[in-house]
Amino acid sequence: MKTDVQEFIAIGLGPFNLSLACLAEPIADLDGIFLERNTEFSWHPGMLIDNATLQNPFLADLVSLADPTSRFSFLNYCKAEGKIYSYYFRENFYLKRAEYNAYCRWAAAQLSNVRFSCDVQEVVHDLENGCYVVTGVQGPQREPFVLRCRKLVLGVGSRPVFPQCCEPAEHRFMHAADYLANKAQLQQKRSITIVGSGQSAAEVFHDLLKEADAHDYSLTWITRSPRFFQMETTKLTLEMFSPDYIDYFFHLDEQKKERIVRTQDSLYKGVNASLINQIYDLLDDKRNEGRLRTHLITNCELQGCRYDAAGDGYDIEFRQLDCETRYAHRSEGVVFATGYRENIPPFIDGIRHRLRWDEKGRYRLARNYAADFDGNEIFVQNAGQHTHGMTNQDLGMSCYRNSYILRELTGVEHYKIERRIALQDFAIPATADFVRL
Ligand SMILES: Cc1cc2nc3c(=O)[nH]c(=O)nc-3n(C[C@H](O)[C@H](O)[C@H](O)COP(=O)(O)OP(=O)(O)OC[C@H]3O[C@@H](n4cnc5c(N)ncnc54)[C@H](O)[C@@H]3O)c2cc1C
């Protein structure tokens, strides 16, 4: 590898940094590289369940919302792969997740600025030379590498979260993130419990329910939520995924932001309506056929989960929140679909002192997504729900954020950055019609 100083190094190649890589590729003289520890692009492989789809229409691909003429668009992928007419006839805007993964791999394969099998282990700042030194191991032999850059873009994704009562535990509980790798083993069990009620929980429950008779297990689905609620997708609500809302949210004080995020579960944590309906129909079919062996229980907070090695099963304790009553439940298998949290990677330790942190140990990001004190050196993808709001993890806002980051990296607005797209006002309009009292 070269040892000269790159303008930037981006660490991690999920959809967000891959989008940045596609948008950076055509910019002449922009010297940046993207490092990914996996051997190839792989988007949440544990959840590439048959027929699961993206929650966004295909226009939320890697590039189109920044540059619809980009050769890395989903439509260009369809054309190149001979699929464009079938896509046209299908009239389905929601890509299967497996198709999105294949599209991302196609895009990654054409990029000259990405390097797979590069596991970043340490980043330090070289004060004398005014650059960052990125070190790690690469390739199957895990040989060391050293690279230098002026700026960094962190795109290391999020990490699975378990309920507090599971931590610390010697036993390795199963998270939905690892579902497919463990599915066959899970289906050997006689009883399986799914905890959580977001999109992932619903997908795992539906997938297991479809095959329950063939494998002869019972299913229990437990959630703390008061109902199996739907992800809101009406259009005036979707407008909250906009630069307008980010600007509004960003300037609120930190405590208000926390409070608002807590009220926004249905914007990003619920289940899409069509999946809820499919689950309902399947449950009803099974009941009519006398084959229903399920329990769906809301309002229940997990208070304990212990693996009993002797009996190879789990002793679960939960509390019914309305009745304030505790229950015990035994299950041979448990899947935790209990979400993800921002990932602060260990390699950050060497530059921790250059970063701004909040009281909860999260990055305190500036409006331009920079986390460093100077506000123009270390940019962070997908770790700013508390600063920029729930658009943080949304694929539909990836092009917007990356256009912004590219402008900050280069000083030039290579892709038009929309300032206002919403038909509504999130802040009170500064016009004579509205007088502040
Ligand atoms: C199952 C699932 C489905 C989702 N579906 C949608 C959806 O339909 N629509 C939507 O808007 N959002 C969706 N999301 C939310 C979000 O958009 C995705 O999580 C998205 O993958 C986030 O992309 P990312 O680039 O931040 O991280 P990731 O996709 O997690 O990628 C991070 C990458 O960084 C690499 N990495 C980490 N550490 C290092 C290191 N030290 N060195 C080198 N590489 C490293 C990892 O190997 C990984 O490849 C979904 C989330 C999940 C879990």
The ligand as an SDF file (V2000), in Angstrom:
LIG
                    3D

 53 58  0  0  0  0  0  0  0  0999 V2000
  -31.8420   -5.7340    9.0230 C   0  0  0  0  0  0  0  0  0  0  0  0
  -31.8330   -4.2510    8.7910 C   0  0  0  0  0  0  0  0  0  0  0  0
  -32.5710   -3.7150    7.7550 C   0  0  0  0  0  0  0  0  0  0  0  0
  -32.5780   -2.3390    7.5230 C   0  0  0  0  0  0  0  0  0  0  0  0
  -33.3380   -1.8600    6.5200 N   0  0  0  0  0  0  0  0  0  0  0  0
  -33.3900   -0.5260    6.3160 C   0  0  0  0  0  0  0  0  0  0  0  0
  -34.2280    0.0150    5.2830 C   0  0  0  0  0  0  0  0  0  0  0  0
  -34.9110   -0.7040    4.5690 O   0  0  0  0  0  0  0  0  0  0  0  0
  -34.2360    1.3540    5.1250 N   0  0  0  0  0  0  0  0  0  0  0  0
  -33.5020    2.2000    5.9180 C   0  0  0  0  0  0  0  0  0  0  0  0
  -33.5580    3.4060    5.7200 O   0  0  0  0  0  0  0  0  0  0  0  0
  -32.6920    1.7030    6.8860 N   0  0  0  0  0  0  0  0  0  0  0  0
  -32.6270    0.3750    7.1100 C   0  0  0  0  0  0  0  0  0  0  0  0
  -31.8280   -0.1160    8.1050 N   0  0  0  0  0  0  0  0  0  0  0  0
  -31.0330    0.8390    8.9250 C   0  0  0  0  0  0  0  0  0  0  0  0
  -29.6740    1.2820    8.2740 C   0  0  0  0  0  0  0  0  0  0  0  0
  -29.8360    1.9800    7.1560 O   0  0  0  0  0  0  0  0  0  0  0  0
  -28.7360    0.1280    8.0420 C   0  0  0  0  0  0  0  0  0  0  0  0
  -28.3660   -0.3780    9.2850 O   0  0  0  0  0  0  0  0  0  0  0  0
  -27.4410    0.4370    7.2630 C   0  0  0  0  0  0  0  0  0  0  0  0
  -26.8060   -0.7680    6.9750 O   0  0  0  0  0  0  0  0  0  0  0  0
  -26.4820    1.3230    7.9960 C   0  0  0  0  0  0  0  0  0  0  0  0
  -25.3560    1.4640    7.1780 O   0  0  0  0  0  0  0  0  0  0  0  0
  -23.9210    1.7900    7.7260 P   0  0  0  0  0  0  0  0  0  0  0  0
  -23.1030    2.1120    6.5170 O   0  0  0  0  0  0  0  0  0  0  0  0
  -24.0010    2.8140    8.7950 O   0  0  0  0  0  0  0  0  0  0  0  0
  -23.4270    0.4930    8.5150 O   0  0  0  0  0  0  0  0  0  0  0  0
  -23.2790   -1.0470    8.2220 P   0  0  0  0  0  0  0  0  0  0  0  0
  -24.1540   -1.5030    7.1270 O   0  0  0  0  0  0  0  0  0  0  0  0
  -23.4000   -1.7200    9.5340 O   0  0  0  0  0  0  0  0  0  0  0  0
  -21.7560   -1.1780    7.7360 O   0  0  0  0  0  0  0  0  0  0  0  0
  -20.6750   -0.8630    8.5630 C   0  0  0  0  0  0  0  0  0  0  0  0
  -19.4450   -1.5350    7.9860 C   0  0  0  0  0  0  0  0  0  0  0  0
  -18.2850   -1.1150    8.7090 O   0  0  0  0  0  0  0  0  0  0  0  0
  -17.3850   -2.2060    8.7720 C   0  0  0  0  0  0  0  0  0  0  0  0
  -16.4300   -1.9860    9.8680 N   0  0  0  0  0  0  0  0  0  0  0  0
  -16.7290   -1.8540   11.1830 C   0  0  0  0  0  0  0  0  0  0  0  0
  -15.5830   -1.6880   11.8910 N   0  0  0  0  0  0  0  0  0  0  0  0
  -14.5590   -1.7030   11.0170 C   0  0  0  0  0  0  0  0  0  0  0  0
  -13.1480   -1.6030   11.1510 C   0  0  0  0  0  0  0  0  0  0  0  0
  -12.5550   -1.4400   12.3360 N   0  0  0  0  0  0  0  0  0  0  0  0
  -12.3740   -1.6680   10.0360 N   0  0  0  0  0  0  0  0  0  0  0  0
  -12.9530   -1.8280    8.8120 C   0  0  0  0  0  0  0  0  0  0  0  0
  -14.2880   -1.9570    8.6370 N   0  0  0  0  0  0  0  0  0  0  0  0
  -15.0920   -1.8940    9.7160 C   0  0  0  0  0  0  0  0  0  0  0  0
  -18.2970   -3.4070    8.9990 C   0  0  0  0  0  0  0  0  0  0  0  0
  -17.6480   -4.6050    8.6340 O   0  0  0  0  0  0  0  0  0  0  0  0
  -19.4850   -3.0620    8.1010 C   0  0  0  0  0  0  0  0  0  0  0  0
  -19.3580   -3.6210    6.8240 O   0  0  0  0  0  0  0  0  0  0  0  0
  -31.8090   -1.4730    8.3610 C   0  0  0  0  0  0  0  0  0  0  0  0
  -31.0910   -2.0140    9.4200 C   0  0  0  0  0  0  0  0  0  0  0  0
  -31.1010   -3.3810    9.6350 C   0  0  0  0  0  0  0  0  0  0  0  0
  -30.3310   -3.9290   10.8010 C   0  0  0  0  0  0  0  0  0  0  0  0
  1  2  1  0
  2  3  1  0
  2 52  2  0
  3  4  2  0
  4  5  1  0
  4 50  1  0
  5  6  2  0
  6  7  1  0
  6 13  1  0
  7  8  2  0
  7  9  1  0
  9 10  1  0
 10 11  2  0
 10 12  1  0
 12 13  2  0
 13 14  1  0
 14 15  1  0
 14 50  1  0
 15 16  1  0
 16 17  1  0
 16 18  1  0
 18 19  1  0
 18 20  1  0
 20 21  1  0
 20 22  1  0
 22 23  1  0
 23 24  1  0
 24 25  2  0
 24 26  1  0
 24 27  1  0
 27 28  1  0
 28 29  2  0
 28 30  1  0
 28 31  1  0
 31 32  1  0
 32 33  1  0
 33 34  1  0
 33 48  1  0
 34 35  1  0
 35 36  1  0
 35 46  1  0
 36 37  1  0
 36 45  1  0
 37 38  2  0
 38 39  1  0
 39 40  1  0
 39 45  2  0
 40 41  1  0
 40 42  2  0
 42 43  1  0
 43 44  2  0
 44 45  1  0
 46 47  1  0
 46 48  1  0
 48 49  1  0
 50 51  2  0
 51 52  1  0
 52 53  1  0
M  END
$$$$
